[in-house]
Amino acid sequence: MDTLFRFLYEFLGQFFSGFILILKAVWEGIKNIFNFKAYLEILNFYKDDFNGPEWLFVGLVILILVAIIVGIVFLIIFLIRKYIRFRKTLVEQEDLLNEVAKLNDEVSTLVKEKEDILAMKVSHLGLKPNESEEEEIKEEDNTPSDIRFPKLNDIDNEYANYQIKNYNNNFNLEQLVELFRNFAASQLKLYYKTEMIRIFISGLASTKLIILQGISGTGKTSLAYAWGKFLKHDSCVASVQPSWRDRTELFGYFNEFTKKFNETEVLKTIYEASYTDDIFTVILDEMNISRVEYYFAEMLSILEMPNKDEWVVELVSNGWKSDPKKIKGGKLKIAPNIWYIGTINNDDSTFMVTDKVYDRAMPIDINDKGEVFEPENVPAQDINYSYLDRLFTEAINNNQISEDTLNKIDEMDNYVIKHFRIAFGNRIVAHMKKFVPVYVACGGDEVDGVDYFIARKILRKFEQLNVSYIRDEIDGFIEFLDNTFGKGKMKECEEYLLRLKKLT
């Protein structure tokens, strides 16, 4: 045992002694720089040998040296102050969020106390809680007291005799791109490039969650809004709030006192969509003003399941006889004919969108406004979800990524792992195998589709790295892309990498 301890002492001592030597060397170097006494001794030693012109040069050297030392001191002070301000800003943001959460908790507590007091007052009159109010409601809207989903029950009544309509659509995906583009321009005065619409529709084919990101005022929300108008179903706009903490903000919640479920517009849209073969859109406006994982985590998991029969969310713990027709045992099946489109702004008032969200979504950058053009007059369209889904499936089967391109992507994957220690999983590859074929069917080029997808879904992960450490690797990666895919073929990737390099 003594031998082991002696070995450990000498072995670890070798490491820590080197570490201590480094610290000592740094400290000795700092002392040497600021050893003004040594400077004076050197000057005194040589001063008798200098003539007039040489003294001018010596004075210049001393001034430069003093300027460098002062500059170092000011730089250190500046960096310390900058770090303190940065930390202060982070602390203030966290304090503000904690204060908002605390106030929300207090409001919830006060509401509960109010409901308890009201229940006590009513009980003294020999009534059941909320009995008189329920009678008034019955007289006004004829809603039975045991109905806890009144808005969804209204949808049941509205669609009681509804038959799913076949619109006999006959366009292809390339024509759909032009139909939507011309509709937005002719009816809404919103102008988008063909490439942007092509990317948007390809994104719809690859995932149910689209993220539109970019600088303010470039038409992120307008694009999602125009898509709803184009399909004759206005998009349901859910304005995300900083206080959103869980899924109840999205679906609503059951009030134990009133025995009613507070239904949201998002829940109504999901429920209505389940009756039809039409296409619906939910817009999560400024989705990262709260943490997306807080309120959308369950939906992220549900929409990832390959079997759509498993797309089920539990709204309440049990079922009532009066519950809407499509809520079974308190559970609702999420309709597949809905897309969720989030818009994000990256500034100090928002949270960073995590990899968990980005990996399950298709991010689309909108950083410039489309040029005005003279459009054809295209009205809104009736489009069957089943027809659009069939177009997507046919495009994925008929335009599979070529073996040559897949081999190049594998080479790129190996290069990125070796030089940047980043890899992308099967989920991203599966998304790519949907996005690129549909992009081709929409009139695009295969390599261009791969280029855009890689830039937005894979290279985005570089932002997590310390850019100063990978700066020297960027030029080599650009050269690799040119050699592998062809000179200038991967424009989106190369522009992104050069933009990243400028940040250092």
C-alpha positions in Angstrom: 0.0 0.0 0.0 2.9 2.4 0.8 4.2 1.8 -2.7 0.8 2.8 -4.2 0.7 6.0 -2.1 4.3 6.9 -3.1 3.4 6.3 -6.8 0.3 8.5 -6.5 2.2 11.2 -4.8 5.0 11.2 -7.4 2.6 10.7 -10.4 0.1 13.5 -9.4 2.9 15.6 -8.1 4.4 15.7 -11.6 1.1 17.2 -12.9 0.4 19.7 -10.1 4.0 20.8 -9.9 3.8 21.7 -13.6 0.6 23.6 -13.0 2.1 25.5 -10.1 5.1 26.4 -12.3 2.8 27.8 -14.9 1.1 30.0 -12.3 4.5 31.1 -10.9 5.7 31.9 -14.4 2.6 34.0 -15.2 3.1 35.9 -11.9 6.8 36.4 -12.5 6.0 37.7 -16.0 3.5 40.2 -14.6 6.0 41.3 -11.9 8.7 41.7 -14.6 6.5 43.9 -16.8 5.7 46.3 -13.9 9.2 46.3 -12.3 9.8 50.0 -12.8 12.9 49.9 -10.5 14.6 47.6 -13.1 13.7 50.0 -15.9 15.4 52.9 -13.9 18.5 50.8 -13.2 18.9 50.0 -16.9 18.4 53.6 -17.9 20.9 54.8 -15.3 23.5 52.3 -16.5 23.4 53.5 -20.1 22.5 57.2 -19.7 26.1 58.5 -19.8 26.7 56.8 -23.2 23.7 58.5 -25.1 24.2 61.5 -27.3 21.4 64.1 -28.1 19.7 62.2 -31.0 19.9 58.9 -29.1 18.1 60.5 -26.2 15.2 61.4 -28.5 14.9 57.8 -29.6 15.2 56.6 -25.9 12.4 59.0 -24.9 10.2 57.7 -27.8 10.8 54.1 -26.7 9.9 55.0 -23.1 6.7 56.7 -24.2 5.7 53.8 -26.3 6.4 51.3 -23.5 4.4 53.5 -21.0 1.5 53.7 -23.5 1.5 49.9 -23.9 1.5 49.4 -20.1 -1.3 51.9 -19.6 -3.2 50.3 -22.4 -2.9 46.9 -20.8 -4.2 48.3 -17.5 -7.1 50.0 -19.1 -7.9 46.9 -21.1 -8.0 44.8 -18.0 -10.2 47.4 -16.3 -12.5 47.5 -19.3 -12.9 43.7 -19.5 -13.6 43.5 -15.7 -16.3 46.3 -16.0 -17.8 44.7 -19.1 -18.1 41.3 -17.3 -19.6 43.0 -14.2 -22.2 44.7 -16.4 -23.0 41.5 -18.2 -23.4 39.6 -15.0 -25.6 42.4 -13.6 -27.8 42.2 -16.7 -28.2 38.5 -16.4 -29.1 38.7 -12.7 -31.6 41.5 -13.4 -33.3 39.4 -16.1 -33.5 36.4 -13.8 -34.8 38.5 -10.9 -37.5 40.0 -13.2 -38.6 36.6 -14.4 -38.7 35.3 -10.8 -40.7 38.4 -9.8 -43.2 37.7 -12.7 -43.5 34.0 -11.6 -44.0 35.1 -8.0 -46.7 37.6 -8.9 -48.5 34.9 -11.0 -48.4 32.6 -8.0 -49.8 35.3 -5.8 -52.6 36.0 -8.3 -53.5 32.3 -8.4 -53.5 32.2 -4.6 -55.8 35.2 -4.4 -58.2 33.8 -7.0 -58.4 30.6 -5.1 -59.1 32.5 -1.8 -61.8 34.5 -3.5 -63.4 31.3 -4.8 -63.3 29.7 -1.4 -64.9 32.8 0.3 -67.6 32.9 -2.4 -68.3 29.2 -1.8 -68.6 29.9 2.0 -71.1 32.8 1.4 -73.2 30.8 -1.0 -73.3 27.8 1.4 -74.9 30.0 4.1 -77.8 30.7 1.7 -78.4 26.9 1.3 -77.3 27.0 -2.3 -74.7 25.0 -4.2 -71.6 27.0 -5.3 -72.3 29.1 -8.4 -75.9 27.8 -8.6 -77.5 31.2 -9.2 -74.9 32.0 -11.9 -75.5 28.7 -13.6 -79.2 29.4 -13.7 -78.5 32.7 -15.4 -76.2 31.0 -17.9 -78.9 28.5 -18.7 -81.4 31.2 -19.5 -78.9 33.2 -21.6 -77.2 30.5 -23.7 -79.0 27.3 -22.8 -75.8 25.6 -21.7 -76.5 22.6 -19.4 -74.7 22.8 -16.0 -72.9 19.5 -16.6 -71.1 20.6 -19.8 -67.5 21.4 -19.1 -66.4 22.0 -22.7 -69.0 24.4 -24.0 -67.0 25.7 -26.9 -66.0 22.3 -28.1 -69.7 21.2 -27.7 -70.6 24.1 -30.0 -68.2 22.7 -32.6 -69.9 19.3 -32.3 -73.3 21.0 -33.0 -71.9 23.0 -35.9 -70.4 19.9 -37.5 -73.2 17.5 -36.6 -74.2 16.9 -40.3 -70.8 17.8 -41.8 -69.5 15.6 -44.6 -65.8 15.7 -45.5 -65.4 17.5 -48.8 -63.3 16.4 -51.8 -62.0 19.5 -53.5 -60.7 17.5 -56.5 -57.3 19.2 -56.4 -55.1 18.6 -59.4 -52.0 20.9 -58.9 -48.5 19.7 -58.3 -46.1 21.1 -55.7 -44.3 23.4 -58.2 -47.7 24.9 -59.1 -48.6 25.2 -55.4 -45.5 27.3 -54.9 -46.6 29.8 -57.6 -50.3 29.7 -56.5 -49.4 30.7 -52.9 -46.8 33.3 -54.0 -49.2 34.9 -56.4 -52.1 34.8 -53.9 -50.0 36.5 -51.2 -49.0 39.3 -53.7 -52.4 39.8 -55.4 -54.7 39.5 -52.4 -52.5 40.6 -49.5 -49.8 42.7 -51.1 -47.2 40.5 -49.5 -44.3 39.7 -51.8 -42.1 36.7 -51.3 -39.4 35.2 -53.5 -40.1 31.8 -55.1 -37.2 30.3 -53.2 -38.7 31.4 -49.9 -42.1 29.7 -50.7 -40.3 26.6 -51.9 -38.4 26.3 -48.7 -41.5 27.0 -46.6 -43.6 24.2 -48.3 -40.6 21.8 -48.1 -40.4 22.6 -44.4 -44.1 21.6 -44.0 -43.3 18.2 -45.5 -40.4 17.5 -43.1 -42.0 18.4 -39.8 -45.2 19.8 -38.1 -43.2 22.6 -36.4 -41.8 25.4 -38.5 -39.7 28.2 -36.9 -39.6 31.5 -38.8 -36.7 33.6 -37.6 -34.9 36.8 -38.6 -34.8 40.5 -38.0 -38.0 42.3 -37.2 -40.2 43.6 -40.0 -39.3 41.1 -42.7 -42.7 39.3 -42.7 -42.3 36.3 -40.5 -45.8 36.4 -39.0 -47.2 37.7 -42.3 -46.1 34.5 -44.1 -47.9 32.2 -41.6 -50.9 34.5 -41.7 -51.0 34.5 -45.5 -50.8 30.7 -45.6 -54.0 30.5 -43.4 -55.7 33.0 -45.7 -54.6 31.0 -48.8 -56.2 27.8 -47.3 -59.5 29.6 -46.4 -58.9 28.9 -42.7 -57.5 31.9 -40.8 -54.4 30.9 -38.8 -55.0 30.7 -35.0 -52.6 33.2 -33.5 -51.4 32.4 -30.0 -49.4 35.3 -28.7 -46.8 33.7 -26.3 -46.4 35.6 -23.0 -43.4 35.6 -20.6 -45.5 34.0 -18.0 -46.2 30.8 -20.0 -44.8 28.0 -17.9 -46.7 24.8 -18.9 -49.1 23.3 -21.4 -52.2 24.8 -19.8 -51.3 28.0 -21.6 -51.7 26.1 -24.9 -54.8 23.9 -24.2 -56.4 25.5 -21.2 -57.3 23.9 -17.8 -60.1 22.5 -15.7 -61.5 24.9 -13.1 -62.5 22.7 -10.1 -64.7 25.4 -8.7 -66.8 26.2 -11.7 -66.5 22.7 -13.1 -65.7 24.2 -16.5 -62.7 23.7 -18.7 -61.1 27.0 -19.8 -60.7 26.3 -23.5 -58.1 28.2 -25.5 -58.4 29.1 -29.2 -55.6 26.7 -29.9 -57.6 23.8 -28.4 -60.7 24.9 -30.4 -58.6 24.9 -33.6 -57.2 21.4 -32.9 -60.7 20.1 -32.2 -62.3 21.7 -35.2 -59.5 20.3 -37.5 -60.3 16.8 -36.4 -63.7 17.0 -38.2 -62.3 18.0 -41.6 -59.8 17.1 -44.3 -58.8 20.8 -44.5 -55.5 22.3 -43.5 -55.2 24.4 -40.3 -52.4 26.5 -38.9 -51.5 27.6 -35.4 -49.1 30.6 -35.1 -47.0 30.7 -31.9 -46.1 34.4 -32.2 -42.8 35.3 -30.5 -42.6 31.8 -29.3 -39.2 32.3 -27.4 -40.4 35.1 -25.2 -40.9 32.2 -22.8 -39.0 29.0 -22.8 -40.5 26.8 -25.5 -39.8 23.6 -23.6 -42.0 24.8 -20.8 -45.3 25.1 -22.7 -44.7 23.0 -25.8 -42.7 20.1 -24.5 -45.6 17.6 -24.6 -46.5 18.6 -28.2 -42.9 18.2 -29.2 -42.9 14.6 -28.0 -46.4 13.8 -29.4 -45.6 15.1 -32.9 -42.4 13.1 -33.0 -44.3 9.8 -32.7 -44.3 7.9 -36.1 -47.8 6.4 -35.4 -50.4 9.2 -35.7 -52.8 7.1 -33.7 -50.6 7.8 -30.7 -50.9 11.6 -31.0 -53.1 11.9 -27.9 -53.1 14.5 -25.2 -54.9 14.1 -21.8 -57.0 17.2 -21.1 -58.7 15.9 -17.9 -58.3 12.8 -15.8 -61.7 11.2 -16.5 -64.6 11.4 -18.9 -68.1 12.8 -18.5 -71.1 11.7 -20.5 -71.6 15.3 -21.7 -68.0 15.6 -23.0 -67.5 16.5 -26.7 -67.7 13.5 -29.1 -64.0 13.4 -29.9 -62.8 13.5 -26.3 -62.7 9.9 -25.1 -61.9 9.3 -21.4 -60.7 12.9 -21.1 -58.2 12.4 -23.9 -58.1 14.2 -27.3 -56.4 12.9 -30.4 -54.3 15.6 -32.1 -55.4 16.0 -35.7 -52.6 15.5 -38.3 -53.9 18.3 -40.6 -52.5 21.1 -38.4 -49.1 22.8 -38.6 -47.6 24.9 -35.9 -45.6 27.9 -37.0 -43.5 29.7 -34.5 -41.9 33.1 -35.0 -38.8 34.2 -33.0 -36.8 37.3 -32.5 -33.3 37.0 -31.0 -32.8 39.9 -28.6 -32.3 40.6 -24.9 -36.0 40.1 -24.1 -36.1 36.5 -25.4 -34.7 33.1 -24.5 -32.4 31.0 -26.7 -34.2 28.2 -28.5 -32.6 24.9 -27.4 -31.3 22.1 -29.6 -34.3 19.9 -28.4 -36.6 22.3 -30.2 -34.5 23.1 -33.2 -33.9 19.4 -33.9 -37.6 18.7 -34.1 -38.4 21.8 -36.1 -37.5 23.3 -39.5 -35.9 26.8 -39.0 -36.4 29.2 -41.9 -34.5 32.5 -42.0 -36.3 35.5 -43.3 -33.8 38.4 -43.3 -34.8 40.3 -46.4 -38.0 41.6 -47.9 -39.3 40.2 -51.2 -39.2 42.4 -54.3 -42.5 43.8 -55.6 -43.6 42.0 -58.8 -46.8 42.0 -61.0 -48.7 38.9 -59.8 -51.4 36.8 -61.4 -54.7 37.2 -59.6 -55.1 34.0 -57.6 -58.0 33.6 -55.1 -57.8 31.5 -51.9 -57.9 27.8 -52.5 -59.8 24.8 -51.1 -57.1 22.2 -50.5 -57.6 18.7 -49.0 -55.0 17.8 -46.4 -55.0 14.2 -47.7 -54.1 15.5 -51.2 -51.2 17.6 -50.0 -50.0 14.8 -47.8 -50.1 12.5 -50.9 -48.1 15.0 -52.9 -45.5 15.1 -50.1 -45.3 11.3 -50.0 -45.0 10.9 -53.8 -42.3 13.5 -53.9 -40.3 11.8 -51.1 -40.6 8.5 -52.9 -39.9 9.8 -56.4 -37.1 12.3 -55.6 -35.0 10.4 -53.1 -31.6 12.0 -52.4 -29.1 10.4 -54.8 -26.5 7.9 -53.4 -23.7 10.3 -54.6 -25.1 13.2 -52.6 -25.7 10.9 -49.5 -22.0 9.8 -49.7 -20.9 13.4 -49.8 -23.1 14.2 -46.8 -21.4 11.2 -45.0 -18.0 12.6 -45.8 -19.1 16.0 -44.5 -20.4 14.4 -41.3 -17.0 12.7 -40.7 -15.2 16.0 -41.4 -17.4 17.9 -39.0 -16.9 15.3 -36.3 -13.1 15.3 -36.7 -12.6 19.0 -36.9 -15.5 20.5 -34.8 -16.6 17.5 -32.6 -20.2 17.9 -33.7 -22.4 15.2 -35.1 -26.0 15.1 -36.2 -28.4 12.3 -35.3 -30.9 10.1 -37.2 -33.8 12.6 -36.6 -32.1 15.3 -38.6 -31.2 12.9 -41.4 -34.8 11.7 -41.5 -36.0 15.3 -41.8 -33.5 15.9 -44.6 -34.8 12.9 -46.6 -38.2 14.6 -46.5 -37.2 18.2 -47.0 -34.9 17.8 -50.0 -37.1 15.6 -52.2 -40.1 17.9 -51.7 -37.7 20.9 -52.4 -36.9 19.3 -55.7 -40.6 18.6 -56.5 -41.2 22.3 -55.8 -38.8 23.2 -58.6 -35.5 23.3 -56.7 -32.1 21.7 -57.2 -31.1 18.8 -55.0 -27.7 20.2 -53.9 -29.4 23.6 -53.2 -31.9 21.9 -50.9 -29.1 20.0 -49.1 -27.2 23.2 -48.8 -30.0 25.1 -47.2 -30.9 22.3 -44.8 -27.4 21.7 -43.6 -26.8 25.4 -43.1 -30.0 25.8 -40.9 -30.1 22.5 -39.1 -26.5 21.4 -38.7 -24.1 24.3 -39.0 -26.3 26.2 -36.6 -24.8 24.0 -33.9 -21.5 25.8 -34.4 -22.9 28.7 -32.5 -22.6 26.6 -29.3 -18.9 26.4 -29.8 -16.2 29.0 -28.9 -15.9 30.6 -32.3 -12.4 31.9 -31.6 -11.2 28.3 -31.3 -12.7 27.1 -34.6 -11.9 30.2 -36.6 -8.8 28.7 -38.1 -10.8 25.6 -39.2 -13.5 27.5 -41.1 -11.4 28.2 -44.2 -10.5 24.5 -44.4 -14.2 23.5 -44.1 -15.2 25.9 -46.9 -12.4 24.4 -49.1 -13.7 20.9 -48.2 -17.3 21.9 -49.3 -16.0 23.3 -52.6 -14.0 20.2 -53.3 -16.8 17.8 -52.3 -19.9 19.4 -53.6 -18.5 21.6 -56.3 -17.1 25.2 -56.3 -19.7 27.6 -55.0 -22.5 24.9 -54.8 -22.9 25.2 -51.0 -23.6 28.9 -51.0 -25.8 29.0 -47.9 -23.3 27.0 -45.9 -20.3 29.1 -47.0 -22.1 32.4 -46.3 -23.1 31.2 -42.9 -19.5 30.1 -42.1 -18.0 33.4 -43.3 -20.6 35.3 -41.2 -19.6 33.2 -38.2 -15.9 33.9 -38.8 -16.6 37.7 -38.8 -17.9 37.3 -35.2 -14.4 36.5 -33.9 
